[in-house]
């Protein structure tokens, strides 16, 4: 039984993949998104929401950052992140 179990586990492991990588992951916009938006929680993939939902989410996260006395996004960071999300949203 054991000699069949190991190849089965190896085969199953080989078929699984990790999280979907970010679009344009090495771009400055993606890196900013990952750094600023992934510092407190797991990073949601841009395709998770529609752009209008992202606009609301970024506003909500700005509010949460202020409530926690964290450095909020600058206007420039916010614009870069929202442009990135708009380009890659659902």
C-alpha atoms as a printed R data frame, in Angstrom:
   type eleno elety resid chain resno       x      y       z
1  ATOM     1    CA   UNK     A     1   0.000  0.000   0.000
2  ATOM     2    CA   UNK     A     2   2.780  2.466   0.902
3  ATOM     3    CA   UNK     A     3   4.493  2.042  -2.461
4  ATOM     4    CA   UNK     A     4   1.317  3.277  -4.191
5  ATOM     5    CA   UNK     A     5   0.656  6.108  -1.762
6  ATOM     6    CA   UNK     A     6   3.918  8.020  -2.351
7  ATOM     7    CA   UNK     A     7   3.524  8.283  -6.161
8  ATOM     8    CA   UNK     A     8  -0.094  9.351  -5.639
9  ATOM     9    CA   UNK     A     9   0.923 12.138  -3.254
10 ATOM    10    CA   UNK     A    10   3.720 13.266  -5.579
11 ATOM    11    CA   UNK     A    11   1.318 13.298  -8.536
12 ATOM    12    CA   UNK     A    12  -1.287 15.302  -6.666
13 ATOM    13    CA   UNK     A    13   1.309 17.786  -5.429
14 ATOM    14    CA   UNK     A    14   2.658 18.268  -8.948
15 ATOM    15    CA   UNK     A    15  -0.831 19.198 -10.196
16 ATOM    16    CA   UNK     A    16  -1.502 21.873  -7.600
17 ATOM    17    CA   UNK     A    17  -0.465 25.435  -8.142
18 ATOM    18    CA   UNK     A    18   0.069 28.402  -5.864
19 ATOM    19    CA   UNK     A    19  -1.801 31.663  -5.956
20 ATOM    20    CA   UNK     A    20  -2.331 33.287  -9.321
21 ATOM    21    CA   UNK     A    21   0.504 35.737  -9.912
22 ATOM    22    CA   UNK     A    22  -0.271 39.410 -10.270
23 ATOM    23    CA   UNK     A    23  -0.543 40.770 -13.808
24 ATOM    24    CA   UNK     A    24   2.606 42.697 -14.772
25 ATOM    25    CA   UNK     A    25   4.042 41.613 -11.425
26 ATOM    26    CA   UNK     A    26   7.369 43.353 -11.966
27 ATOM    27    CA   UNK     A    27   5.873 46.702 -12.951
28 ATOM    28    CA   UNK     A    28   6.247 49.598 -10.508
29 ATOM    29    CA   UNK     A    29   2.443 49.780 -10.182
30 ATOM    30    CA   UNK     A    30   2.125 46.093  -9.266
31 ATOM    31    CA   UNK     A    31   4.988 46.392  -6.805
32 ATOM    32    CA   UNK     A    32   3.364 49.428  -5.192
33 ATOM    33    CA   UNK     A    33   0.044 47.582  -5.003
34 ATOM    34    CA   UNK     A    34   1.737 44.566  -3.415
35 ATOM    35    CA   UNK     A    35   3.724 46.668  -0.971
36 ATOM    36    CA   UNK     A    36   1.025 49.048   0.195
37 ATOM    37    CA   UNK     A    37  -2.038 46.806  -0.075
38 ATOM    38    CA   UNK     A    38  -0.414 43.559   0.977
39 ATOM    39    CA   UNK     A    39   1.337 44.849   4.073
40 ATOM    40    CA   UNK     A    40  -1.625 44.246   6.413
41 ATOM    41    CA   UNK     A    41  -3.537 41.407   4.786
42 ATOM    42    CA   UNK     A    42  -3.311 38.884   1.996
43 ATOM    43    CA   UNK     A    43  -3.197 40.558  -1.369
44 ATOM    44    CA   UNK     A    44  -6.381 40.169  -3.420
45 ATOM    45    CA   UNK     A    45  -5.906 39.525  -7.125
46 ATOM    46    CA   UNK     A    46  -6.992 42.521  -9.246
47 ATOM    47    CA   UNK     A    47  -9.525 40.357 -11.115
48 ATOM    48    CA   UNK     A    48 -11.319 39.672  -7.880
49 ATOM    49    CA   UNK     A    49 -13.444 42.819  -8.230
50 ATOM    50    CA   UNK     A    50 -14.821 45.159 -10.870
51 ATOM    51    CA   UNK     A    51 -13.162 48.554 -11.091
52 ATOM    52    CA   UNK     A    52 -16.072 50.364  -9.373
53 ATOM    53    CA   UNK     A    53 -15.757 47.920  -6.482
54 ATOM    54    CA   UNK     A    54 -12.004 48.579  -6.322
55 ATOM    55    CA   UNK     A    55 -12.661 52.313  -6.090
56 ATOM    56    CA   UNK     A    56 -14.908 51.707  -3.089
57 ATOM    57    CA   UNK     A    57 -12.458 49.232  -1.569
58 ATOM    58    CA   UNK     A    58  -9.496 51.600  -1.843
59 ATOM    59    CA   UNK     A    59 -11.548 54.364  -0.199
60 ATOM    60    CA   UNK     A    60 -12.527 51.980   2.600
61 ATOM    61    CA   UNK     A    61  -8.927 50.870   3.092
62 ATOM    62    CA   UNK     A    62  -7.815 54.524   3.253
63 ATOM    63    CA   UNK     A    63 -10.344 55.013   6.056
64 ATOM    64    CA   UNK     A    64  -9.097 51.883   7.854
65 ATOM    65    CA   UNK     A    65  -5.493 53.111   7.583
66 ATOM    66    CA   UNK     A    66  -6.441 56.435   9.161
67 ATOM    67    CA   UNK     A    67  -8.335 54.678  11.972
68 ATOM    68    CA   UNK     A    68  -5.220 52.616  12.724
69 ATOM    69    CA   UNK     A    69  -2.923 55.654  12.554
70 ATOM    70    CA   UNK     A    70  -1.085 54.257   9.552
71 ATOM    71    CA   UNK     A    71   0.421 56.356   6.801
72 ATOM    72    CA   UNK     A    72  -2.372 56.681   4.219
73 ATOM    73    CA   UNK     A    73  -1.764 56.448   0.507
74 ATOM    74    CA   UNK     A    74  -0.588 59.638  -1.081
75 ATOM    75    CA   UNK     A    75  -2.696 61.004  -3.915
76 ATOM    76    CA   UNK     A    76  -0.035 59.768  -6.346
77 ATOM    77    CA   UNK     A    77   0.061 56.250  -4.817
78 ATOM    78    CA   UNK     A    78  -3.722 56.075  -4.842
79 ATOM    79    CA   UNK     A    79  -3.843 57.085  -8.523
80 ATOM    80    CA   UNK     A    80  -1.156 54.540  -9.483
81 ATOM    81    CA   UNK     A    81  -2.884 51.731  -7.603
82 ATOM    82    CA   UNK     A    82  -6.317 52.588  -8.985
83 ATOM    83    CA   UNK     A    83  -4.936 52.775 -12.541
84 ATOM    84    CA   UNK     A    84  -3.291 49.385 -12.051
85 ATOM    85    CA   UNK     A    85  -6.521 47.899 -10.698
86 ATOM    86    CA   UNK     A    86  -8.557 49.449 -13.516
87 ATOM    87    CA   UNK     A    87  -6.223 47.879 -16.101
88 ATOM    88    CA   UNK     A    88  -6.520 44.437 -14.521
89 ATOM    89    CA   UNK     A    89  -9.950 44.357 -12.867
90 ATOM    90    CA   UNK     A    90 -12.714 41.970 -13.823
